[in-house]
Amino acid sequence: MKPDELLAVLTGRVGSDVTHLRTVEHRHGAGDHPIYDLWVEVPRERLRDAIGALCAAASPQITTISGDDVGDRITLNYHLNVGWGEHYSAVALLLRTSVPKSALSIDTISDLIPGALTAEREKREFYGMTIDGIPDDRNLFLPEDSTIHPWRKDEESLRKTEAEVKRLVKWETRDA
C-alpha cells in the first residue's frame, strides 16, 4: 500500500480525527524504488478504530510502542510496518496518540495485533498506565511489588525511582 492509500483507510474509519503529520519517501536499490515513512496522529479514543481499519485492509506488523512523558500527558508511538514482504511496497507507519496523566488509561490492541502485548505491558509498568482489556498485566522488568514508574518525569516519581533503584541494586548484590 502507498501512504495515500493508508491515509484513506484510516480516514475512512476514523474520519477527521486522523492528523497526517508527514510522509517521507526514501529511494533504494538499483531500480531506485520508493519506500515510505508515514506519521499519523489519532486521539486515544480512536486508536482501536484506526488499528482495526489497518488490520481489515492490510496485515500490519508491530515493531514496538515507544513513548514519552511530555508533562501533563504521555505520548505513545505505535511503530507498524504495513505491506512488509511485498516487493517495494512497505510503509513504516508511526501511529501516535496521547494519554493525559489525569486519566492515564488506554485500550489494549493486543487482541487485534497480538505482538503488541509485550510493549503494552512495558508501558503499563514503566509509565504507570492502565491498559484496559490487557490479557496479561504482570510486570516484565520490575518486581511485582514495585511502586515506581521509571519513565515518568514528574518529581514524585523521580524521588520514588531513585530510592527503588538503590533498593533493587542492593537486593541484586545479595544473590551474587
Backbone as a chain_set.jsonl record, in Angstrom:
{"seq": "MKPDELLAVLTGRVGSDVTHLRTVEHRHGAGDHPIYDLWVEVPRERLRDAIGALCAAASPQITTISGDDVGDRITLNYHLNVGWGEHYSAVALLLRTSVPKSALSIDTISDLIPGALTAEREKREFYGMTIDGIPDDRNLFLPEDSTIHPWRKDEESLRKTEAEVKRLVKWETRDA", "coords": {"N": [[0.84, -1.191, 0.0], [0.407, 2.246, -0.606], [1.306, 5.39, 0.972], [-0.816, 7.297, 0.702], [-2.99, 5.624, 0.266], [-3.087, 4.244, 2.699], [-3.693, 6.399, 4.381], [-6.234, 6.966, 3.395], [-7.595, 4.637, 4.176], [-7.45, 4.912, 6.967], [-8.747, 7.428, 7.409], [-11.172, 6.772, 6.347], [-12.28, 5.183, 8.327], [-11.819, 6.54, 10.74], [-12.166, 9.176, 10.198], [-12.116, 12.747, 10.336], [-10.629, 12.836, 12.608], [-8.124, 11.871, 12.219], [-4.858, 12.93, 11.942], [-2.599, 13.873, 9.6], [0.735, 13.842, 9.877], [3.269, 13.764, 8.564], [4.916, 12.595, 5.552], [7.552, 10.673, 4.35], [9.657, 9.919, 1.69], [11.851, 7.43, 0.692], [14.517, 6.392, -1.412], [15.635, 3.363, -2.779], [17.921, 0.764, -3.767], [18.969, -0.648, -6.961], [17.069, -0.069, -8.834], [16.042, 2.261, -7.904], [13.838, 2.295, -6.09], [10.875, 3.345, -4.371], [10.424, 3.691, -0.835], [8.406, 4.174, 2.005], [7.872, 6.354, 4.821], [5.423, 7.036, 7.156], [3.765, 9.317, 9.189], [1.239, 9.592, 11.526], [-1.414, 10.897, 13.525], [-3.791, 10.103, 16.042], [-6.652, 10.547, 18.172], [-6.688, 9.079, 21.473], [-9.079, 7.749, 22.007], [-9.828, 6.845, 19.563], [-7.943, 5.1, 18.703], [-8.148, 2.215, 18.662], [-10.067, 1.951, 16.646], [-8.599, 2.923, 14.459], [-6.447, 1.072, 14.337], [-7.94, -1.244, 13.932], [-9.022, -0.705, 11.403], [-6.687, -0.726, 9.871], [-5.939, -3.402, 10.209], [-8.04, -4.68, 8.885], [-7.655, -3.872, 6.268], [-5.041, -4.419, 5.583], [-2.115, -6.243, 6.591], [-0.867, -5.351, 9.253], [2.257, -5.199, 10.948], [3.548, -5.037, 14.158], [6.239, -3.234, 15.448], [7.223, -1.982, 17.766], [6.117, -0.173, 20.689], [6.725, 3.012, 21.416], [7.307, 5.649, 23.789], [6.756, 8.818, 25.504], [7.13, 10.988, 28.205], [5.612, 13.934, 28.403], [5.061, 16.02, 30.134], [2.06, 16.952, 31.04], [0.929, 14.756, 29.927], [1.257, 11.486, 28.391], [2.822, 10.537, 25.485], [2.236, 8.09, 23.061], [3.752, 6.063, 20.693], [2.992, 4.058, 18.143], [4.696, 1.817, 16.359], [4.544, 0.575, 13.255], [4.689, -1.798, 10.571], [3.539, -1.878, 7.341], [2.534, -3.805, 4.642], [4.79, -5.279, 4.552], [7.135, -7.449, 3.125], [5.945, -7.442, 0.686], [7.028, -6.751, -2.499], [8.857, -3.888, -2.629], [6.837, -2.375, -1.402], [6.533, -1.661, 1.194], [5.503, 0.216, 4.019], [6.541, 2.192, 6.599], [4.82, 2.854, 9.358], [4.04, 5.262, 11.701], [1.981, 5.55, 14.284], [0.616, 7.815, 16.277], [-0.539, 8.643, 19.537], [-2.028, 10.313, 22.342], [-2.05, 10.362, 25.878], [-3.639, 11.671, 28.599], [-2.221, 12.488, 31.792], [-4.002, 12.789, 33.819], [-5.986, 10.977, 33.336], [-4.929, 8.261, 32.966], [-5.129, 5.946, 31.046], [-5.619, 3.463, 28.503], [-7.032, 1.619, 25.811], [-6.323, -1.83, 25.16], [-4.568, -3.112, 22.293], [-3.844, -5.598, 21.813], [-5.488, -7.73, 21.252], [-6.091, -7.288, 18.65], [-3.627, -7.043, 17.347], [-1.564, -9.318, 18.234], [1.201, -9.217, 18.836], [1.591, -6.842, 20.155], [1.366, -7.083, 22.865], [3.627, -7.412, 24.679], [4.924, -4.901, 24.491], [2.837, -3.258, 25.391], [2.585, -4.149, 28.03], [5.04, -3.323, 29.015], [4.787, -0.492, 28.802], [2.677, -0.089, 30.583], [3.883, -0.822, 32.964], [6.191, 0.885, 33.174], [5.268, 3.505, 32.839], [3.108, 3.62, 34.496], [0.547, 3.252, 33.566], [-2.873, 2.332, 32.896], [-3.867, -0.372, 31.068], [-6.564, -1.069, 29.476], [-8.315, -4.072, 29.233], [-6.127, -5.684, 28.745], [-4.67, -8.86, 28.391], [-2.707, -9.946, 30.016], [-1.22, -8.663, 32.694], [1.119, -8.7, 34.158], [4.252, -7.607, 35.584], [7.149, -7.014, 33.593], [9.824, -6.303, 33.977], [10.314, -5.063, 36.483], [10.07, -5.785, 40.035], [7.065, -7.366, 41.215], [5.934, -6.059, 43.408], [6.752, -3.491, 43.13], [6.56, 0.064, 43.21], [7.239, 2.113, 41.592], [7.576, 4.113, 38.606], [9.595, 4.21, 36.216], [9.919, 5.728, 33.808], [8.504, 8.019, 34.058], [8.498, 11.535, 34.401], [7.744, 13.292, 36.351], [8.176, 14.918, 39.532], [7.575, 13.48, 41.96], [7.572, 10.813, 41.113], [10.214, 10.589, 40.251], [11.649, 10.822, 42.664], [10.753, 8.517, 44.012], [11.694, 6.598, 42.242], [14.506, 6.814, 42.393], [15.044, 5.962, 45.055], [13.993, 3.361, 44.904], [15.584, 2.166, 42.951], [18.042, 2.112, 44.248], [17.359, 0.263, 46.255], [16.823, -2.017, 44.695], [19.312, -2.485, 43.497], [20.875, -3.058, 45.746], [19.518, -5.349, 46.583], [20.027, -7.041, 44.388], [22.766, -7.573, 44.725], [22.81, -9.326, 46.839], [22.333, -11.815, 45.795], [24.565, -12.427, 44.424]], "CA": [[0.0, 0.0, 0.0], [1.078, 3.535, -0.614], [0.861, 6.21, 2.105], [-2.131, 7.912, 0.481], [-3.981, 4.559, 0.445], [-3.207, 4.041, 4.141], [-4.438, 7.537, 4.921], [-7.641, 6.787, 3.01], [-8.121, 3.585, 5.056], [-7.601, 5.482, 8.309], [-9.781, 8.466, 7.432], [-12.44, 6.102, 6.08], [-12.798, 4.647, 9.592], [-11.671, 7.473, 11.858], [-12.606, 10.49, 9.733], [-11.265, 13.928, 10.511], [-9.798, 12.68, 13.805], [-6.783, 11.496, 11.785], [-3.997, 14.047, 11.555], [-1.421, 13.449, 8.839], [1.844, 14.664, 10.319], [4.21, 13.88, 7.443], [5.303, 11.424, 4.78], [8.912, 10.767, 3.82], [9.952, 8.9, 0.689], [13.254, 7.052, 0.544], [14.768, 5.633, -2.641], [16.599, 2.298, -2.507], [18.186, -0.267, -4.757], [19.418, -0.291, -8.3], [15.935, 0.48, -9.571], [15.623, 3.497, -7.238], [12.479, 2.024, -5.661], [10.472, 4.135, -3.201], [9.947, 3.126, 0.426], [7.801, 5.327, 2.67], [7.597, 6.506, 6.247], [4.196, 7.814, 7.314], [3.459, 9.683, 10.573], [-0.168, 9.937, 11.675], [-1.848, 11.006, 14.916], [-5.216, 9.918, 16.301], [-6.968, 10.607, 19.601], [-6.631, 7.738, 22.088], [-10.401, 7.126, 21.921], [-10.0, 6.316, 18.203], [-6.801, 4.245, 18.369], [-8.604, 0.872, 18.277], [-10.703, 2.074, 15.326], [-7.537, 3.07, 13.457], [-5.751, -0.212, 14.224], [-8.897, -2.166, 13.323], [-9.091, -0.406, 9.97], [-5.446, -1.221, 9.271], [-5.995, -4.867, 10.206], [-9.005, -5.107, 7.88], [-7.183, -3.531, 4.927], [-3.675, -4.91, 5.359], [-1.65, -7.067, 7.715], [0.201, -4.584, 9.896], [3.115, -5.85, 11.929], [4.015, -4.046, 15.123], [7.647, -3.319, 15.803], [7.249, -1.649, 19.185], [5.387, 1.026, 21.092], [7.596, 3.889, 22.186], [6.526, 6.656, 24.493], [7.476, 9.937, 26.079], [6.444, 11.8, 29.202], [5.738, 15.315, 27.927], [4.469, 16.939, 31.11], [0.726, 16.598, 31.517], [0.437, 13.588, 29.193], [2.211, 10.528, 27.832], [2.576, 10.236, 24.075], [2.556, 6.721, 22.672], [4.021, 5.928, 19.263], [2.848, 2.684, 17.696], [5.532, 1.646, 15.177], [3.963, -0.531, 12.483], [5.073, -1.998, 9.179], [2.405, -2.29, 6.525], [2.992, -4.245, 3.329], [6.106, -5.905, 4.667], [7.225, -8.673, 2.343], [5.505, -7.146, -0.678], [8.186, -6.144, -3.156], [8.887, -2.416, -2.674], [5.546, -1.822, -1.009], [6.49, -1.482, 2.643], [5.349, 1.547, 4.603], [6.762, 2.255, 8.045], [3.768, 3.738, 9.858], [4.074, 5.641, 13.103], [0.65, 5.98, 14.7], [0.816, 8.474, 17.567], [-1.687, 9.064, 20.327], [-1.637, 10.991, 23.57], [-2.856, 9.955, 27.024], [-3.429, 12.627, 29.691], [-1.882, 11.873, 33.077], [-5.181, 12.843, 34.684], [-6.796, 9.783, 33.017], [-3.831, 7.507, 32.364], [-5.544, 4.619, 30.6], [-5.843, 3.295, 27.073], [-7.482, 0.261, 25.497], [-5.345, -2.718, 24.54], [-4.733, -3.521, 20.899], [-3.232, -6.926, 21.712], [-6.436, -8.663, 20.636], [-6.051, -7.01, 17.213], [-2.258, -7.37, 16.945], [-1.037, -9.989, 19.428], [2.576, -8.816, 19.106], [1.615, -5.603, 20.938], [1.224, -7.375, 24.296], [4.838, -7.134, 25.442], [5.125, -3.448, 24.536], [1.809, -2.696, 26.26], [2.954, -4.462, 29.421], [6.162, -2.445, 29.35], [4.27, 0.873, 29.002], [1.908, -0.123, 31.821], [4.821, -0.914, 34.077], [7.153, 1.99, 33.277], [4.567, 4.787, 32.928], [2.013, 3.547, 35.468], [-0.709, 3.349, 32.821], [-3.817, 1.231, 32.881], [-4.169, -0.835, 29.711], [-7.86, -1.729, 29.622], [-8.513, -5.279, 28.444], [-4.879, -6.417, 28.508], [-4.872, -10.201, 28.923], [-1.644, -10.311, 30.964], [-0.688, -7.384, 33.181], [2.261, -8.885, 35.052], [5.447, -6.838, 35.272], [8.184, -7.676, 32.809], [11.166, -5.946, 34.4], [10.377, -4.667, 37.884], [9.373, -6.703, 40.936], [5.614, -7.156, 41.255], [5.566, -5.13, 44.482], [7.35, -2.191, 42.84], [5.603, 1.18, 43.138], [7.822, 3.184, 40.79], [7.343, 4.147, 37.164], [10.871, 4.847, 35.886], [9.931, 6.641, 32.667], [7.758, 9.23, 34.392], [9.412, 12.633, 34.697], [7.274, 14.157, 37.419], [9.087, 14.897, 40.679], [7.267, 12.407, 42.906], [8.017, 9.56, 40.529], [11.675, 10.573, 40.243], [12.108, 10.54, 44.027], [10.482, 7.11, 44.277], [12.558, 5.794, 41.385], [15.871, 6.818, 42.935], [15.073, 5.096, 46.239], [13.726, 1.983, 44.498], [16.754, 1.656, 42.236], [19.036, 1.766, 45.274], [16.887, -0.971, 46.894], [16.992, -3.123, 43.76], [20.729, -2.765, 43.328], [21.299, -3.736, 46.968], [18.908, -6.679, 46.527], [20.729, -7.842, 43.383], [24.082, -7.988, 45.216], [22.621, -10.438, 47.756], [22.318, -13.076, 45.054], [25.831, -12.587, 43.67]], "C": [[0.877, 1.244, 0.0], [0.543, 4.371, 0.553], [-0.515, 6.837, 1.907], [-3.257, 6.879, 0.621], [-4.181, 4.259, 1.931], [-3.976, 5.178, 4.799], [-5.922, 7.426, 4.595], [-8.307, 5.721, 3.879], [-8.409, 4.167, 6.431], [-8.71, 6.526, 8.364], [-11.159, 7.878, 7.105], [-13.085, 5.583, 7.36], [-12.842, 5.709, 10.681], [-12.078, 8.897, 11.476], [-11.6, 11.598, 9.999], [-10.443, 13.88, 11.794], [-8.382, 12.241, 13.472], [-6.039, 12.763, 11.382], [-2.775, 13.484, 10.852], [-0.283, 14.385, 9.211], [2.882, 14.862, 9.225], [4.408, 12.532, 6.774], [6.696, 11.676, 4.246], [9.104, 9.609, 2.85], [11.456, 8.692, 0.635], [13.376, 6.283, -0.76], [15.873, 4.624, -2.384], [16.778, 1.396, -3.712], [18.57, 0.269, -6.117], [18.293, 0.335, -9.116], [15.383, 1.756, -8.96], [14.166, 3.405, -6.774], [12.105, 2.835, -4.423], [10.037, 3.264, -2.021], [9.512, 4.321, 1.259], [7.771, 5.201, 4.186], [6.386, 7.422, 6.345], [3.952, 8.052, 8.802], [2.032, 10.201, 10.634], [-0.486, 10.028, 13.164], [-3.358, 10.83, 14.997], [-5.461, 10.103, 17.794], [-7.004, 9.199, 20.188], [-7.963, 7.015, 21.992], [-10.621, 6.474, 20.558], [-8.875, 5.365, 17.795], [-7.245, 2.858, 17.909], [-9.305, 0.897, 16.918], [-9.642, 2.132, 14.224], [-6.807, 1.742, 13.246], [-6.673, -1.249, 13.569], [-9.016, -1.961, 11.821], [-7.845, -0.907, 9.249], [-5.467, -2.745, 9.162], [-6.952, -5.395, 9.135], [-8.469, -4.902, 6.461], [-5.828, -4.132, 4.582], [-3.339, -5.855, 6.51], [-0.523, -6.311, 8.411], [0.972, -5.44, 10.889], [3.607, -4.77, 12.872], [5.483, -4.308, 15.427], [7.796, -3.082, 17.294], [6.266, -0.521, 19.441], [6.376, 1.841, 21.909], [6.736, 4.945, 22.854], [7.407, 7.758, 25.029], [6.571, 10.669, 27.063], [6.673, 13.253, 28.801], [5.018, 16.301, 28.853], [3.137, 16.447, 31.619], [0.144, 15.37, 30.824], [1.602, 12.69, 28.786], [1.851, 10.355, 26.36], [3.032, 8.81, 23.809], [2.68, 6.672, 21.155], [3.991, 4.451, 18.896], [3.589, 2.559, 16.361], [5.064, 0.388, 14.446], [4.608, -0.603, 11.104], [3.849, -2.517, 8.448], [2.942, -2.652, 5.145], [4.366, -4.887, 3.363], [6.118, -7.228, 3.91], [6.704, -8.5, 0.927], [6.617, -6.341, -1.336], [8.016, -4.634, -3.316], [7.547, -1.781, -2.339], [5.449, -1.544, 0.485], [6.342, -0.01, 3.012], [5.602, 1.402, 6.097], [5.792, 3.306, 8.577], [3.978, 3.997, 11.339], [2.709, 6.232, 13.422], [0.761, 6.513, 16.118], [-0.518, 8.804, 18.219], [-1.165, 9.65, 21.628], [-2.604, 10.624, 24.685], [-2.607, 10.945, 28.159], [-3.123, 11.909, 31.003], [-3.067, 11.887, 34.038], [-6.122, 11.66, 34.459], [-5.893, 8.811, 32.27], [-4.238, 6.072, 32.034], [-5.785, 4.633, 29.101], [-6.273, 1.852, 26.853], [-6.35, -0.54, 24.867], [-5.623, -2.856, 23.052], [-4.211, -4.937, 20.709], [-4.197, -7.985, 21.17], [-6.49, -8.478, 19.121], [-4.694, -7.38, 16.619], [-1.583, -8.001, 18.162], [0.388, -9.582, 19.807], [2.696, -7.547, 19.932], [1.655, -5.861, 22.439], [2.46, -7.006, 25.108], [5.075, -5.637, 25.567], [4.074, -2.769, 25.418], [2.131, -2.958, 27.723], [4.087, -3.551, 29.885], [5.677, -1.02, 29.621], [3.451, 0.951, 30.283], [2.835, -0.046, 33.021], [5.654, 0.355, 34.249], [6.519, 3.375, 33.313], [3.454, 4.783, 33.968], [0.659, 3.674, 34.819], [-1.599, 2.153, 33.111], [-4.067, 0.885, 31.417], [-5.441, -1.667, 29.832], [-7.971, -2.927, 28.674], [-7.254, -6.086, 28.184], [-5.008, -7.808, 29.136], [-3.825, -10.642, 29.956], [-0.991, -9.024, 31.442], [0.438, -7.555, 34.198], [3.415, -7.987, 34.617], [6.427, -7.689, 34.466], [9.567, -7.49, 33.432], [11.292, -5.662, 35.896], [9.693, -5.712, 38.755], [7.882, -6.369, 40.995], [5.19, -6.153, 42.32], [6.121, -3.725, 44.259], [6.262, -1.118, 42.697], [6.131, 2.323, 42.289], [7.431, 3.036, 39.328], [8.52, 4.911, 36.56], [10.862, 5.83, 34.723], [9.097, 7.894, 32.894], [8.748, 10.315, 34.81], [8.933, 13.537, 35.825], [8.095, 13.915, 38.682], [8.824, 13.74, 41.631], [7.789, 11.068, 42.388], [9.536, 9.468, 40.527], [12.227, 10.249, 41.625], [11.906, 9.057, 44.36], [11.43, 6.217, 43.48], [13.961, 5.699, 41.96], [15.976, 5.882, 44.138], [14.881, 3.63, 45.842], [14.931, 1.379, 43.78], [17.844, 1.276, 43.226], [18.646, 0.461, 45.966], [17.135, -2.163, 45.976], [18.464, -3.488, 43.596], [21.267, -3.493, 44.539], [20.756, -5.168, 46.974], [19.652, -7.571, 45.56], [22.068, -8.351, 43.9], [23.968, -9.148, 46.202], [22.737, -11.774, 47.046], [23.629, -13.353, 44.324], [26.726, -13.646, 44.287]], "O": [[1.972, 1.247, 0.562], [-0.542, 4.1, 1.066], [-1.302, 6.901, 2.851], [-4.359, 7.223, 1.048], [-5.309, 4.044, 2.376], [-4.812, 4.946, 5.673], [-6.769, 7.755, 5.424], [-9.46, 5.883, 4.278], [-9.48, 3.945, 6.996], [-9.531, 6.502, 9.281], [-12.185, 8.41, 7.53], [-14.312, 5.549, 7.463], [-13.796, 5.769, 11.457], [-12.308, 9.729, 12.353], [-10.39, 11.4, 9.896], [-9.644, 14.782, 12.048], [-7.518, 12.238, 14.35], [-6.529, 13.563, 10.585], [-2.01, 12.715, 11.434], [-0.323, 15.576, 8.902], [3.328, 15.983, 8.98], [4.112, 11.48, 7.341], [6.991, 12.763, 3.748], [8.758, 8.467, 3.15], [12.231, 9.644, 0.544], [12.438, 5.597, -1.167], [16.923, 4.968, -1.841], [15.897, 1.284, -4.564], [18.503, 1.469, -6.384], [18.539, 1.171, -9.985], [14.375, 2.285, -9.431], [13.365, 4.305, -7.024], [12.926, 2.997, -3.52], [9.374, 2.241, -2.192], [10.162, 5.366, 1.232], [7.662, 4.11, 4.746], [6.334, 8.463, 5.691], [3.934, 7.106, 9.589], [1.655, 11.118, 9.904], [0.107, 9.314, 13.972], [-4.107, 11.327, 14.155], [-4.568, 9.843, 18.6], [-7.315, 8.237, 19.484], [-7.987, 5.787, 21.903], [-11.511, 5.636, 20.413], [-8.857, 4.876, 16.665], [-6.776, 2.371, 16.881], [-9.154, -0.033, 16.126], [-9.77, 1.476, 13.191], [-6.575, 1.334, 12.108], [-6.223, -2.042, 12.742], [-9.1, -2.924, 11.059], [-7.934, -1.45, 8.148], [-5.063, -3.307, 8.145], [-6.7, -6.445, 8.544], [-8.793, -5.671, 5.557], [-5.513, -4.329, 3.408], [-4.209, -6.211, 7.305], [0.651, -6.602, 8.182], [0.406, -6.29, 11.576], [4.036, -3.704, 12.431], [5.904, -5.447, 15.634], [8.416, -3.876, 18.001], [5.66, 0.015, 18.514], [6.814, 1.407, 22.974], [5.565, 5.109, 22.512], [8.634, 7.66, 25.017], [5.401, 10.932, 26.782], [7.8, 13.745, 28.855], [4.442, 17.29, 28.399], [3.082, 15.617, 32.527], [-0.993, 14.983, 31.091], [2.766, 13.086, 28.834], [0.702, 10.061, 26.029], [4.088, 8.385, 24.278], [1.822, 7.176, 20.43], [4.87, 3.687, 19.296], [3.163, 3.124, 15.354], [5.178, -0.722, 14.964], [5.02, 0.413, 10.545], [3.206, -3.472, 8.883], [3.712, -1.896, 4.553], [5.026, -5.023, 2.332], [5.198, -8.033, 4.05], [6.99, -9.323, 0.057], [7.089, -5.353, -0.773], [7.141, -4.168, -4.046], [7.168, -0.768, -2.925], [4.37, -1.222, 0.98], [6.956, 0.874, 2.415], [4.962, 0.597, 6.774], [5.925, 4.494, 8.285], [4.082, 3.063, 12.135], [2.332, 7.279, 12.896], [0.976, 5.746, 17.057], [-1.483, 9.188, 17.558], [0.009, 9.494, 21.965], [-3.817, 10.576, 24.48], [-1.479, 11.052, 28.639], [-3.691, 10.856, 31.292], [-3.123, 11.083, 34.968], [-6.967, 11.373, 35.308], [-6.079, 8.571, 31.077], [-3.765, 5.117, 32.649], [-6.108, 5.664, 28.511], [-5.913, 0.966, 27.629], [-5.523, 0.001, 24.133], [-6.764, -2.734, 22.605], [-4.139, -5.429, 19.583], [-3.758, -9.026, 20.68], [-6.882, -9.389, 18.393], [-4.615, -7.954, 15.533], [-1.084, -7.285, 19.03], [0.74, -9.602, 20.986], [3.794, -7.204, 20.371], [1.95, -4.949, 23.211], [2.336, -6.342, 26.138], [5.396, -5.156, 26.653], [4.388, -1.806, 26.119], [1.964, -2.074, 28.564], [4.083, -3.07, 31.018], [6.121, -0.401, 30.589], [3.521, 1.95, 30.999], [2.594, 0.702, 33.968], [5.803, 0.844, 35.368], [7.153, 4.328, 33.767], [2.909, 5.839, 34.289], [-0.287, 4.152, 35.446], [-1.124, 1.094, 33.522], [-4.436, 1.75, 30.622], [-5.398, -2.827, 30.24], [-7.749, -2.804, 27.469], [-7.308, -7.084, 27.466], [-5.415, -7.924, 30.292], [-4.044, -11.609, 30.685], [-0.284, -8.365, 30.679], [0.686, -6.661, 35.008], [3.544, -7.647, 33.441], [6.517, -8.905, 34.636], [10.386, -8.408, 33.417], [12.309, -6.004, 36.499], [8.831, -6.448, 38.276], [7.496, -5.21, 40.84], [4.184, -5.465, 42.15], [5.97, -2.86, 45.121], [5.193, -1.365, 42.139], [5.533, 3.399, 42.266], [7.011, 1.968, 38.882], [8.45, 6.13, 36.407], [11.734, 6.697, 34.66], [8.997, 8.741, 32.006], [9.728, 10.031, 35.499], [9.648, 14.46, 36.216], [8.643, 12.829, 38.874], [9.768, 13.08, 42.066], [8.375, 10.288, 43.139], [10.093, 8.397, 40.771], [13.179, 9.477, 41.742], [12.794, 8.42, 44.926], [11.908, 5.201, 43.985], [14.542, 4.614, 42.006], [16.913, 5.089, 44.22], [15.543, 2.752, 46.394], [15.256, 0.209, 43.985], [18.497, 0.244, 43.072], [19.514, -0.369, 46.239], [17.606, -3.207, 46.428], [18.816, -4.668, 43.56], [22.033, -4.447, 44.397], [21.476, -6.098, 47.337], [19.894, -8.739, 45.862], [22.473, -9.459, 43.549], [24.936, -9.886, 46.387], [23.191, -12.756, 47.633], [23.782, -14.392, 43.682], [27.818, -13.903, 43.781]]}, "num_chains": 1, "name": "protein.A"}
